[in-house]
């Protein structure tokens, strides 16, 4: 199976030290994982049995499966988080969703 990672930032793990990004990219490449950094996805479409991802600039990547992973930002203030933890709501945030998958 061929795997390609498309990262909008100029490198993997942009919030970490550049050396960490380089180490991860090197490890991925050694495993045959293609990394495309500094690329924006413009469009995703189904084409027969394939999924086609079009990058800014026109490059297209095609495959059988697509995994989308995006960053998330909590909309909680420190006092909101403190209230959640103290009321034990935090323990209720982790739930089984079936088939061995978990959500938080």
Secondary structure, 3 states (H helix, E strand, C coil): CCEEEEECCCCCCCCCCHHHHHHHHHHHHHCCEEEEECCCEEEEEEECCEEEEEECCCCEEEECCCCCCCCCCCCCCHHHHHHHHHCCCHHHCCEEEECCEEEC
